[in-house]
Amino acid sequence: MSPLAKKIDKKYTYQDYLTWPDEERWEIIDGNAYNMSPAPSTKHQKISRNLIVEIGKQKNNLKNCELFEAPTDVVLDDFNVVQPDIFIVCDKNKITDKNIQGAPDLVIEIVLKSTAYKDTKIKKDLYEAFGVKEYILVFPELEIVERYVLSDGKYGTPERFNWDEALKLKIFDIEIPLWEVFEKEIKEEEQENK
């Protein structure tokens, strides 16, 4: 099945989700179940690792917030359960032994051709509705990043960053050198100008 493949047309809940086999990865959005198989590509995983490393180097700037990565369940409500690639949660009351109960403060999704519509439309709308303050999309093939920031309950026009720029997070004092994320070399004089 493709990543947008759905189970039969019915509204699924978190209780249904808990009965599905552990070896299968699914997300529920508005009661629709989306298959997350097959496993992500090696390029996806390298970018995910590089983001975790770059954020981890500056973890003291997260204050009391926690950094997580997939496959950690985020239960937004009974009809919306997702596994963002990378996310940060500041409210300790949302963190349980099994999952996260409620919206993260920041979400990063790594966008593949097979997940582009889900990540750029379906999940963007979902995260906006549930109040995710900062939503970052990483496009490995284009080597760009887009960032949405919640303002008055809405995401405006995204900011775009190229691979040779640094992404400064809006809600944390963290700067991510995108050339490190995309494993690109940057000339020394260009780096000094960043």
SULVENZI-V573118 format. One record per backbone hydrogen bond with DSSP energy under -1.0 kcal/mol. CO is the residue of the C=O (numbers start at 0). NH is the residue of the N-H. Records with the same first field share a line. If there is no record, write none. Layout:
BEGIN
CO=NH  NH
END
This chain:
BEGIN
1=4
4=34
7=9
12=16
13=17
15=18
16=19
20=23
24=35
26=33
27=80
28=31
30=11
31=28
33=26
40=44
41=45
42=46
43=47
44=48
45=49
46=50
47=51
48=52
49=53
50=54
51=55
52=56
54=57
55=58
57=60
58=61
59=62
61=64
65=88
67=86
72=99
73=81
74=101
76=79
77=13
78=30
79=75  76
80=27
81=73
84=69
85=107
86=67
87=104  105
88=65
90=93
91=94
93=100
98=95
99=74
104=133
105=87
106=135
107=85
108=137
111=114  115
114=118
115=119
116=120  121
117=122
120=124
121=125
122=126
123=127
124=128
125=129
126=131
127=130
132=149
133=106
134=147
135=108
136=145
137=110
138=142  143
142=162
143=138
144=160
145=136
146=158
147=134
150=153
153=150
158=146
160=144
161=164
164=177
166=175
171=173
173=168
175=166
176=179  180
177=181
178=183
186=190
187=191
190=193
END
